[in-house]
């Protein structure tokens, strides 16, 4: 295709590939982030072509972008999806301005939608203790115990857990380097129960890999075939253990992260330290756990206080939380 033909298309189409390559090679974003940007820009480009086939960059203004946001809303897109699309477009137009391909941006004044306030779920201490109490010394049980203990002890994401290698672990100091979002590494800590689970697991891991002939495997947590366990594999293990324990509460791999943050904040940890442990770039992301702490206190009060179940009308009944 000739350059003139390219220039006749909306500029989003004209320089999309170049921008995606910039994100990959210069910004060094993760593959998942690059795919998200590419998907958002492709969706906007397709909408432009379907809405106004002869649209050129000069006609892509704030009003048109707002129409697109309205289109996403009418398609019942999640608020998080819409906000990510807005962020992707802002980044793209900033790139065009920095490289001299545009003198202005249609994203001026475009703000993300307000996200509904929802508190993440977490487990109470007795619930997590019950889940972590796995009996058995075979390889699957020992490995599963390590997975659950590490998620709770470190607060790491499931994506971070599955990328841990043996050489990421500082056994002497009881800490691990995890590879977080945006390729940002941070240090997390292994508590005593997690360290005990690690000590139990490593000999079984070594024996299994010797039998399979994969002694050089770097991954800490491996599957039955000796390869690095996947996020889906960890999620399956968690659900299996939840069912075995007869726990009715919805618990996802991320619930362990929420539980980690809630418990250490409830015990007096400074919120900025928790922010560092979780790898949050913004303190506001961490602050949700201070609200979780209040919810925990309210629930404990309702369960423990003999008169907590008296309603405003004076009759005794069930807690209204």
C-alpha positions in Angstrom: 0.0 0.0 0.0 1.3 3.4 -0.9 2.0 6.2 1.6 -0.7 8.3 0.1 -3.2 5.5 0.6 -2.2 5.2 4.2 -2.5 8.9 4.8 -6.1 8.8 3.5 -7.1 6.6 6.4 -7.9 7.7 9.9 -4.6 8.5 11.6 -5.5 5.9 14.3 -5.1 3.3 11.5 -2.1 4.9 9.9 0.3 4.8 12.9 -1.3 2.1 15.1 1.3 -0.6 14.3 4.2 1.8 14.9 2.8 2.9 18.3 2.3 -0.7 19.4 5.9 -1.5 18.5 6.9 1.6 20.5 5.0 0.2 23.5 6.7 -3.2 23.1 10.3 -2.2 22.4 10.7 1.3 24.0 8.2 1.3 26.9 8.9 -2.4 27.4 5.3 -3.2 28.4 4.2 -6.7 29.1 2.7 -8.8 26.3 -0.7 -8.6 28.0 -0.5 -4.8 28.2 0.5 -4.5 24.5 -2.4 -6.7 23.5 -4.8 -4.6 25.5 -3.6 -1.4 23.8 -3.7 -3.0 20.4 -7.3 -4.3 21.0 -8.5 -0.9 22.2 -7.1 1.0 19.2 -8.3 -1.6 16.8 -11.8 -1.3 18.2 -11.8 2.5 18.0 -10.5 2.3 14.4 -13.2 -0.2 13.4 -15.9 2.1 15.0 -14.5 5.1 13.1 -14.7 3.2 9.8 -18.2 2.0 10.5 -19.4 5.3 11.7 -17.8 7.6 9.2 -15.8 5.9 6.5 -14.1 9.1 5.3 -13.0 10.3 8.8 -9.6 11.9 8.9 -7.5 12.8 11.9 -8.6 16.5 11.8 -12.2 15.4 12.3 -11.5 13.1 15.3 -12.4 15.6 18.1 -13.5 15.4 21.6 -17.2 15.2 20.6 -16.4 12.2 18.4 -14.5 10.5 21.2 -17.5 11.1 23.5 -19.7 9.5 21.0 -17.5 6.5 21.1 -17.6 6.3 24.8 -21.4 6.4 24.6 -21.3 3.6 22.0 -19.3 1.5 24.4 -21.7 2.2 27.2 -24.7 1.2 25.1 -22.8 -2.1 24.3 -22.8 -2.7 28.1 -19.0 -2.6 28.3 -17.7 -2.6 31.8 -16.6 0.7 33.3 -13.1 -0.7 33.6 -13.1 -1.6 29.9 -14.3 1.9 28.9 -11.7 3.6 31.1 -9.0 1.4 29.7 -10.0 2.4 26.1 -9.9 6.1 27.1 -6.5 5.6 28.6 -5.3 3.8 25.5 -6.4 6.6 23.2 -4.9 9.2 25.4 -1.5 7.4 25.3 -1.8 7.0 21.5 -2.5 10.7 20.9 0.3 11.7 23.3 2.6 9.6 21.2 1.5 11.3 18.0 2.1 14.7 19.5 5.6 13.8 20.9 6.6 12.4 17.5 5.3 15.5 15.6 2.5 13.6 13.8 -0.2 15.7 15.5 -0.3 19.2 16.9 -3.2 18.5 19.3 -5.3 15.8 20.9 -9.0 15.0 20.8 -8.7 13.6 24.3 -8.5 17.0 25.9 -11.2 17.1 28.6 -12.1 13.4 28.2 -12.3 11.8 31.7 -12.8 8.2 32.7 -16.1 7.1 34.1 -16.5 6.9 37.8 -16.1 3.3 38.9 -18.8 1.8 41.2 -17.5 1.5 44.8 -17.1 -2.2 45.5 -15.0 -3.7 48.2 -12.9 -6.8 47.3 -13.7 -10.0 49.2 -11.3 -11.3 51.8 -11.1 -14.1 54.3 -11.2 -13.8 58.0 -8.2 -15.3 59.9 -10.1 -18.4 61.0 -11.2 -19.0 57.3 -7.7 -18.7 55.9 -6.3 -20.9 58.7 -8.9 -23.6 57.8 -8.1 -23.4 54.1 -4.3 -23.6 54.7 -4.6 -26.7 56.9 -3.9 -29.3 54.2 -3.0 -32.7 55.6 -0.6 -34.9 53.6 3.0 -35.2 52.6 2.6 -36.3 48.9 3.8 -34.1 46.1 0.4 -32.6 45.1 -0.6 -31.8 48.6 2.7 -30.3 49.6 2.8 -28.2 46.4 -0.7 -27.0 46.9 0.0 -26.1 50.5 3.0 -24.1 49.3 0.9 -22.2 46.7 -1.7 -21.2 49.2 0.9 -20.2 51.8 2.9 -18.1 49.4 -0.2 -16.3 48.1 -1.2 -15.4 51.6 2.3 -14.7 53.0 3.5 -12.5 50.2 0.3 -10.9 48.8 1.6 -11.5 45.3 -0.6 -11.8 42.2 -1.2 -15.2 40.7 0.7 -14.0 37.6 3.7 -13.2 39.9 3.5 -16.5 41.7 3.8 -18.6 38.6 6.8 -16.7 37.3 8.9 -17.2 40.5 12.1 -19.1 39.8 14.3 -20.8 42.3 17.0 -18.1 41.9 14.5 -15.4 42.8 14.4 -16.7 46.4 16.7 -15.5 49.1 16.5 -18.4 51.5 18.7 -16.9 54.1 16.7 -13.7 54.4 13.3 -15.2 53.8 12.3 -13.1 50.8 11.5 -13.4 47.1 11.9 -11.1 44.1 8.6 -11.1 42.2 8.1 -9.7 38.7 5.1 -7.4 38.8 3.0 -5.4 36.4 4.8 -3.3 33.9 7.9 -5.4 34.4 8.5 -3.8 37.9 10.2 -6.1 40.3 9.7 -5.9 44.0 10.7 -7.8 47.1 8.1 -9.8 49.1 8.6 -11.8 52.3 8.1 -15.4 53.3 6.5 -16.0 56.7 7.4 -19.0 58.9 4.5 -21.2 57.7 5.3 -20.5 54.1 9.0 -21.2 54.7 8.1 -24.5 56.3 5.9 -25.4 53.3 8.8 -24.4 51.0 11.2 -26.7 52.9 8.8 -29.6 52.6 8.2 -29.0 48.9 11.7 -28.5 47.5 12.9 -32.1 48.1 9.7 -33.5 46.5 10.1 -31.1 43.6 13.7 -32.2 43.1 12.9 -35.9 43.2 10.0 -35.5 40.7 12.2 -33.5 38.3 14.9 -36.1 38.5 12.5 -38.9 37.6 11.2 -36.9 34.6 14.6 -35.8 33.5 14.0 -32.1 33.9 16.7 -31.2 36.5 17.3 -27.8 34.9 13.8 -26.5 35.3 14.0 -23.0 36.8 10.3 -22.6 37.9 9.7 -22.9 41.6 6.1 -24.3 41.3 5.8 -27.1 38.8 2.9 -29.2 37.5 2.6 -32.9 37.5 4.7 -33.1 34.3 7.5 -31.0 35.7 6.8 -27.8 33.8 6.0 -24.4 35.1 2.5 -24.3 36.5 0.1 -21.9 34.8 -2.3 -19.4 36.2 -5.2 -21.6 35.2 -3.5 -24.5 37.0 -3.2 -22.5 40.2 -6.8 -21.3 40.0 -8.0 -24.9 39.5 -6.0 -26.0 42.6 -7.5 -23.3 44.7 -11.0 -24.2 43.7 -10.3 -27.9 44.4 -9.1 -27.2 47.9 -12.0 -24.8 48.6 -14.5 -27.5 47.7 -12.6 -30.1 49.8 -12.7 -27.7 52.8 -16.5 -27.1 52.3 -16.0 -23.4 52.1 -19.1 -21.7 50.6 -17.6 -18.2 50.2 -16.4 -17.2 46.7 -12.6 -17.3 46.8 -10.4 -16.5 43.8 -6.6 -16.4 43.6 -6.9 -12.6 44.1 -8.8 -13.1 47.4 -5.5 -14.1 49.0 -4.0 -10.8 48.0 -7.0 -8.9 49.4 -6.7 -11.0 52.6 -3.0 -10.3 53.0 -3.5 -6.6 52.7 -6.5 -6.5 55.0 -4.9 -8.5 57.8 -1.6 -6.6 57.9 -3.4 -3.3 57.9 -5.8 -4.4 60.6 -2.7 -5.3 62.7 -1.3 -1.8 62.4 0.9 -1.8 59.3 1.5 1.6 57.6 -0.5 2.0 54.5 2.5 3.2 52.4 4.4 0.1 53.4 1.4 -2.0 52.3 1.4 -0.1 49.1 5.0 -1.1 48.5 4.4 -4.7 49.4 1.5 -4.9 47.0 3.3 -3.1 44.2 0.6 -0.5 43.8 1.7 2.6 41.8 -1.1 4.7 43.4 -1.8 5.0 47.1 -5.5 5.3 46.3 -5.5 1.7 45.1 -4.3 0.5 48.4 -6.7 2.7 50.5 -9.6 0.4 49.6 -8.2 -2.0 52.2 -8.7 0.6 55.0 -12.4 0.4 54.2 -12.2 -3.4 54.3 -10.8 -3.1 57.8 -13.9 -1.2 58.9 -16.1 -3.8 57.3 -14.3 -6.5 59.2 -14.7 -4.7 62.5 -18.4 -4.2 61.8 -18.9 -7.8 61.1 -17.0 -8.9 64.2 -19.1 -6.5 66.2 -22.3 -7.9 64.8 -21.2 -11.4 65.5 -19.8 -10.8 69.0 -21.8 -8.1 70.7 -24.9 -9.4 72.5 -27.0 -6.4 71.5 -25.7 -5.8 68.0 -28.7 -7.6 66.5 -31.2 -5.1 67.9 -32.6 -3.1 65.0 -33.5 0.7 65.0 -37.1 -0.1 65.8 -36.1 -1.8 69.0 -37.0 -5.4 68.0 -34.5 -8.1 68.1 -33.6 -9.6 64.7 -30.9 -10.6 62.3 -27.9 -8.2 61.7 -28.7 -5.7 58.9 -25.3 -5.7 57.3 
